[in-house]
Amino acid sequence: MCAVQPRPIAFVSTVDSLGRANLAPFSFFTAGGANPPSVVYCPVLRPDGTPKDSLANAEATGEFVVNMVTGDMAERMNITASEFAPDVDEFVVSGLTPLPSRIVRPPRIAESPVHFECRVSKVIRLGDGPSGTVYVIGVVEMMHIDIGLWKEGSFEPGDFRGLGRMGGREYVDLAEMEIFEMARPKVAPQSSGEGSE
Ligand SMILES: Cc1cc2nc3c(=O)[nH]c(=O)nc-3n(C[C@H](O)[C@H](O)[C@H](O)COP(=O)(O)O)c2cc1C
């Protein structure tokens, strides 16, 4: 799946049933449609077939937060990708700052400019055993966007130094990428309904 490039990174915060915070990055991640606004991340099963903390916690509490990652968060994000015991608070080991959420229990990451507070809608298990595929689908209950990225009523990504994952250890800093515009060709609507979204 490394050929799917670049992939955005969900920096997922969850809490366990005792309220202990957990952080981990997931690049099997995307946003879905807008009605309802939704996201999905894939915490594959561990080599022994057990769930990662970010899956166990999301299933136990029904909540998670996706924090978007910027280039200057990369190294601290990477620290949280180590397999820490469930009682280790990755906010502490990474030096990232917890910020209370408005609706859900998992805290947000203060250093991140965009947060999605989510409720678990469905967990789909496609595979068992090592690297078994699991999809955690969440409905976005509240979105937070840094005021500096909000211009004239919409998200203005110009100043957003998003981080993407290429494959393996390779990343791309979206601030360094060339951005170009392309207008869609105007085609008269077909009787089949093509052309509408
Ligand atoms: C940039 C990045 C992206 C990652 N993406 C995924 C992913 O999509 N799925 C996955 O299961 N693990 C992924 N990992 C590994 C997890 O972050 C790692 O297994 C982590 O320890 C899981 O933590 P948890 O047990 O606290 O949930 C990724 C690691 C990095 C550094």
The ligand as an SDF file (V2000), in Angstrom:
LIG
                    3D

 31 33  0  0  0  0  0  0  0  0999 V2000
    3.7450    8.4090   10.2790 C   0  0  0  0  0  0  0  0  0  0  0  0
    3.2420    7.1090   10.8430 C   0  0  0  0  0  0  0  0  0  0  0  0
    2.0880    6.5610   10.3370 C   0  0  0  0  0  0  0  0  0  0  0  0
    1.5930    5.3650   10.8560 C   0  0  0  0  0  0  0  0  0  0  0  0
    0.4430    4.8560   10.3320 N   0  0  0  0  0  0  0  0  0  0  0  0
   -0.0850    3.7250   10.8480 C   0  0  0  0  0  0  0  0  0  0  0  0
   -1.3120    3.2050   10.3390 C   0  0  0  0  0  0  0  0  0  0  0  0
   -1.9470    3.7600    9.4420 O   0  0  0  0  0  0  0  0  0  0  0  0
   -1.8030    2.0770   10.9170 N   0  0  0  0  0  0  0  0  0  0  0  0
   -1.1680    1.4590   11.9570 C   0  0  0  0  0  0  0  0  0  0  0  0
   -1.6800    0.4620   12.4670 O   0  0  0  0  0  0  0  0  0  0  0  0
   -0.0020    1.9340   12.4570 N   0  0  0  0  0  0  0  0  0  0  0  0
    0.5440    3.0500   11.9430 C   0  0  0  0  0  0  0  0  0  0  0  0
    1.7080    3.5670   12.4580 N   0  0  0  0  0  0  0  0  0  0  0  0
    2.3050    2.8930   13.6340 C   0  0  0  0  0  0  0  0  0  0  0  0
    1.5620    3.2880   14.9210 C   0  0  0  0  0  0  0  0  0  0  0  0
    1.6220    4.6800   15.1310 O   0  0  0  0  0  0  0  0  0  0  0  0
    2.2260    2.5420   16.1060 C   0  0  0  0  0  0  0  0  0  0  0  0
    1.9850    1.1590   15.9780 O   0  0  0  0  0  0  0  0  0  0  0  0
    1.7670    3.0250   17.4600 C   0  0  0  0  0  0  0  0  0  0  0  0
    2.6370    2.5070   18.4420 O   0  0  0  0  0  0  0  0  0  0  0  0
    0.3700    2.6130   17.8100 C   0  0  0  0  0  0  0  0  0  0  0  0
    0.1240    3.1040   19.1060 O   0  0  0  0  0  0  0  0  0  0  0  0
   -1.0690    2.6660   20.0370 P   0  0  0  0  0  0  0  0  0  0  0  0
   -0.8610    1.2230   20.4420 O   0  0  0  0  0  0  0  0  0  0  0  0
   -0.9120    3.6180   21.1730 O   0  0  0  0  0  0  0  0  0  0  0  0
   -2.3380    2.8630   19.2660 O   0  0  0  0  0  0  0  0  0  0  0  0
    2.2600    4.7170   11.9270 C   0  0  0  0  0  0  0  0  0  0  0  0
    3.4540    5.2790   12.4270 C   0  0  0  0  0  0  0  0  0  0  0  0
    3.9450    6.4450   11.8880 C   0  0  0  0  0  0  0  0  0  0  0  0
    5.2100    7.0530   12.4350 C   0  0  0  0  0  0  0  0  0  0  0  0
  1  2  1  0
  2  3  1  0
  2 30  2  0
  3  4  2  0
  4  5  1  0
  4 28  1  0
  5  6  2  0
  6  7  1  0
  6 13  1  0
  7  8  2  0
  7  9  1  0
  9 10  1  0
 10 11  2  0
 10 12  1  0
 12 13  2  0
 13 14  1  0
 14 15  1  0
 14 28  1  0
 15 16  1  0
 16 17  1  0
 16 18  1  0
 18 19  1  0
 18 20  1  0
 20 21  1  0
 20 22  1  0
 22 23  1  0
 23 24  1  0
 24 25  2  0
 24 26  1  0
 24 27  1  0
 28 29  2  0
 29 30  1  0
 30 31  1  0
M  END
$$$$
